[in-house]
């Protein structure tokens, strides 16, 4: 079998594995609040999230196109580093991202699949061809989205919780749990849908990048089979669930009541979907965790478990550089065989 074709097939397989892992790794982010408040039973929440993730993933392609061309230029990748090396770069990036996702999932740390994938692609590409290979305008745009989206989510969570407190000022919010629990079913579904519109796009973009690098595709349009396969992998991964991370996101940041869950879901869904509409990849993990912190701050600052929040933020900071280094190391190993 032709070497480039073999590597491309491996990239497609590992990209779908990444999407599957992303599904169960990040499921918790979309449904953690609804499970922690008992608005939904865990199994029901996971299956609902799987369906909504699939629908969201297959509906949009803007983020996938951004990932295809904004980190490195797929049409000039091989001109920098040779006919097969471009595909090896992408394979190394995927193996690095999968490794980091599994490690953080095992320890129940809500790290960012977006950060690890983007850091891995950059790290492997730099290892192969130096810093000039990066598409700096696109890469900086993505970094800005990843940095500012959690800040916006924190503010949105704070404002949403404040708004609900004003709207229901004549009611005891914490005695109207039943109504807000019912509302959480809808907000959790919305959250899962928006998760699919952004997160599943990343594997689609990487597969398309590999197809272009391998000479098997000649535009940045996302083939339908790529869209369907990535959406299905995300949905199946979601159906497996990520209960360790549900425990962290749903309870260790703050004690979440139904009204907090509704506020956090609406705030984070608005930020994620807004990013999808302008074709920017964001970390759903960061956005959802930050919105919960914002909601907690609006309710009672001391109610937020800032020690856990600091651990999550630390993971956010270290994920991209660690992933870049791992991807570079994996690239050097793979380059011995291809």
C-alpha positions in Angstrom: 0.0 0.0 0.0 1.2 3.5 -0.8 2.8 5.1 2.3 0.8 8.4 2.0 -2.5 6.5 1.7 -1.6 4.3 4.7 -0.8 7.3 6.9 -4.0 9.1 5.7 -6.1 6.0 6.7 -4.4 6.0 10.1 -5.1 9.7 10.5 -8.8 9.1 9.7 -9.0 6.3 12.2 -7.2 8.2 15.0 -9.2 11.3 14.3 -12.4 9.4 14.8 -10.9 7.8 17.9 -10.1 11.3 19.1 -13.7 12.4 18.4 -15.0 9.3 20.2 -12.9 10.1 23.3 -13.8 13.8 23.0 -17.4 12.6 23.2 -17.1 10.8 26.5 -14.4 13.2 27.8 -16.5 16.3 27.2 -20.0 14.8 27.7 -19.7 15.8 31.4 -19.4 19.4 30.5 -22.7 19.6 28.7 -24.8 17.6 31.2 -22.9 17.9 34.5 -25.2 20.5 36.0 -28.4 18.7 35.0 -27.1 15.4 36.6 -25.8 17.1 39.7 -29.2 18.7 40.4 -31.0 15.4 39.6 -32.9 17.1 36.8 -31.9 14.1 34.7 -30.7 10.7 35.6 -27.1 10.1 34.4 -28.0 7.5 31.8 -30.9 9.6 30.4 -28.7 12.7 30.3 -25.9 10.9 28.5 -28.2 9.4 25.8 -29.9 12.8 25.3 -26.5 14.4 25.0 -25.4 11.8 22.4 -28.3 12.5 20.1 -28.0 16.3 20.5 -24.2 16.2 20.0 -24.8 14.2 16.7 -27.4 16.7 15.4 -25.2 19.7 16.3 -22.1 18.1 14.8 -23.6 17.3 11.4 -25.3 20.7 11.1 -22.3 23.1 10.9 -18.9 23.0 9.2 -17.5 26.6 9.8 -15.3 25.6 12.7 -14.0 22.5 10.8 -12.9 24.8 7.9 -11.1 27.1 10.3 -9.2 24.1 11.8 -8.3 22.9 8.3 -6.5 26.0 7.3 -5.9 28.4 10.3 -3.1 26.5 12.2 -1.1 25.5 9.2 -1.8 26.0 5.5 -2.7 22.5 4.2 -2.0 23.4 0.6 1.6 24.4 1.4 2.3 21.9 4.2 4.0 19.3 2.0 6.0 22.0 0.2 7.6 22.8 3.5 8.3 19.3 4.7 7.9 16.7 2.0 5.2 14.5 0.5 4.7 12.1 3.5 5.9 14.3 6.3 2.8 16.5 6.3 0.6 13.4 7.0 3.0 12.2 9.7 2.7 15.6 11.4 -1.1 15.2 11.6 -0.9 11.6 12.8 1.6 12.7 15.6 -0.7 15.5 16.6 -3.7 13.1 17.0 -1.7 10.6 19.0 -0.6 13.4 21.4 -4.1 14.8 21.8 -5.6 11.3 22.4 -2.9 10.6 25.0 -3.6 13.8 26.9 -7.3 13.4 26.8 -7.1 9.9 28.2 -4.7 10.9 31.0 -6.9 13.8 32.1 -10.1 11.7 31.8 -8.5 9.0 34.0 -7.8 11.6 36.7 -11.2 13.3 36.3 -9.7 16.6 35.2 -11.8 18.7 32.9 -9.1 19.6 30.5 -9.6 21.1 27.0 -9.8 18.8 24.0 -9.5 21.9 21.9 -6.3 23.1 23.6 -4.6 19.7 23.3 -5.5 19.2 19.6 -4.4 22.7 18.6 -1.3 22.6 20.7 -0.5 19.2 19.3 -0.9 20.2 15.6 1.3 23.3 16.2 4.0 21.3 18.1 4.2 18.5 15.5 4.4 21.0 12.7 7.1 23.1 14.3 9.1 19.9 15.1 9.0 19.0 11.4 9.6 22.4 9.7 10.2 25.1 12.3 8.1 28.0 13.3 7.6 29.4 9.8 5.2 26.6 9.0 2.5 28.1 11.2 -0.3 30.2 9.8 0.2 33.0 12.3 -2.8 35.1 11.5 -5.2 32.1 11.9 -3.3 30.6 14.8 -3.4 33.9 16.8 -7.1 34.2 16.0 -7.7 30.8 17.4 -5.6 31.5 20.5 -7.5 34.7 21.1 -10.8 32.8 20.9 -9.5 30.2 23.4 -8.3 32.9 25.8 -11.2 35.3 25.8 -14.1 32.8 25.6 -13.7 31.6 29.2 -13.6 35.3 30.4 -16.8 36.0 28.4 -18.4 32.8 29.8 -17.6 33.9 33.4 -19.2 37.3 32.7 -22.2 35.7 31.0 -22.7 33.3 33.9 -22.5 36.2 36.4 -25.0 38.3 34.4 -27.4 35.4 33.8 -27.5 34.5 37.4 -27.9 38.1 38.4 -30.7 38.5 35.9 -32.6 35.4 37.2 -32.3 36.8 40.7 -33.9 40.0 39.6 -36.6 38.4 37.5 -37.5 36.0 40.4 -36.8 38.5 43.2 -40.2 38.0 44.7 -39.8 34.2 44.8 -37.5 32.0 46.8 -35.4 30.6 43.9 -34.3 27.7 46.0 -37.8 26.6 46.7 -38.8 26.5 43.1 -36.5 23.6 42.3 -39.1 21.6 40.4 -39.7 24.3 37.8 -36.0 24.9 37.2 -35.3 21.2 37.1 -37.8 20.9 34.3 -36.2 23.8 32.5 -32.8 22.2 32.9 -33.9 19.3 30.6 -34.2 21.9 27.8 -31.0 23.8 28.7 -29.0 20.6 28.9 -30.2 19.6 25.4 -29.3 23.0 24.1 -25.9 22.8 25.8 -25.3 19.4 24.1 -26.4 20.7 20.7 -24.0 23.6 20.9 -21.2 21.3 22.1 -21.7 19.3 18.9 -21.6 22.3 16.7 -18.1 23.3 17.9 -16.3 20.3 19.3 -17.0 17.7 16.7 -15.9 20.1 14.0 -12.3 19.8 15.2 -11.9 16.2 14.0 -13.6 17.0 10.7 -11.1 19.8 10.2 -8.1 17.5 11.0 -9.3 14.7 8.7 -9.8 17.2 5.9 -6.3 18.6 6.6 -4.9 15.1 6.3 -6.8 14.4 3.0 -5.4 17.7 1.5 -1.9 16.9 2.8 -2.1 13.4 1.2 -3.3 14.8 -2.1 -6.7 13.1 -1.8 -8.7 16.3 -1.5 -8.2 19.7 -3.1 -10.4 22.2 -1.4 -11.2 23.2 2.2 -14.8 22.0 1.8 -15.6 19.2 4.3 -16.7 16.0 2.6 -20.1 14.7 3.7 -18.7 11.3 4.8 -16.2 13.1 7.0 -19.0 15.2 8.6 -21.2 12.1 9.2 -18.3 9.9 10.5 -17.1 12.6 12.9 -20.7 13.3 14.1 -21.3 9.6 14.6 -18.0 9.1 16.5 -18.8 12.1 18.8 -22.4 10.8 19.4 -21.2 7.3 20.2 -18.5 8.6 22.5 -21.0 10.7 24.3 -23.2 7.7 24.8 -20.4 6.1 26.8 -20.4 9.1 29.2 -17.7 10.6 31.4 -18.9 10.2 35.0 -15.6 11.1 36.6 -15.6 14.5 35.0 -19.3 15.0 35.7 -18.4 14.7 39.4 -15.8 17.4 39.1 -17.7 19.9 37.0 -21.0 19.2 38.6 -20.0 19.4 42.2 -16.5 20.3 43.0 -16.6 23.8 41.6 -19.6 24.8 43.6 -22.8 23.3 45.0 -25.2 23.6 42.1 -28.9 24.0 42.5 -31.4 23.9 39.6 -31.4 27.7 39.1 -27.6 27.7 39.0 -27.7 25.0 36.4 -30.1 26.8 34.2 -28.0 30.0 34.4 -24.8 28.2 33.7 -26.2 26.2 30.8 -27.8 29.3 29.1 -24.6 31.3 29.5 -22.2 28.8 28.2 -24.5 27.7 25.3 -24.7 31.3 24.1 -20.9 31.7 24.1 -20.3 28.3 22.4 -22.9 28.8 19.7 -21.8 32.4 19.2 -18.3 31.1 18.5 -19.6 28.5 16.1 -21.5 31.1 14.1 -18.3 33.1 13.6 -16.3 29.9 12.8 -14.1 30.0 15.9 -13.1 26.9 17.8 -13.4 27.3 21.6 -12.9 25.0 24.5 -16.3 23.8 25.7 -14.6 22.7 28.9 -13.3 26.1 29.6 -16.5 27.9 28.7 -18.8 25.7 30.8 -16.5 25.6 33.8 -16.1 29.4 33.7 -19.8 30.0 33.4 -20.3 27.9 36.5 -17.7 30.0 38.3 -19.5 33.1 37.1 -22.8 31.8 38.4 -21.3 30.9 41.7 -19.7 34.3 42.1 -23.1 36.0 41.4 -24.7 33.9 44.0 -22.1 33.8 46.7 -18.3 34.3 46.1 -17.5 32.1 49.1 -19.7 29.3 47.7 -17.2 28.7 44.8 -14.5 26.2 45.6 -11.7 28.3 44.4 -9.1 25.6 45.2 -10.6 23.3 42.6 -11.1 26.2 40.3 -7.3 27.0 40.5 -6.5 23.3 39.6 -8.8 23.5 36.6 -7.2 26.8 35.5 -3.7 25.3 35.9 -4.7 22.5 33.6 -6.0 25.0 31.1 -2.6 26.8 31.1 -0.4 23.7 30.8 -2.4 21.7 28.3 -1.3 23.4 25.1 2.5 23.5 25.8 2.5 20.0 27.2 0.6 18.7 24.1 3.0 20.6 21.8 6.0 18.9 23.4 4.4 15.5 23.4 3.4 15.9 19.7 6.9 16.9 18.8 8.3 13.9 20.5 5.8 11.6 18.9 6.6 13.1 15.5 10.3 12.4 15.9 9.5 8.8 16.8 7.1 8.3 13.8 9.6 9.9 11.5 11.9 7.0 12.1 9.4 4.7 10.5 7.8 6.8 7.7 
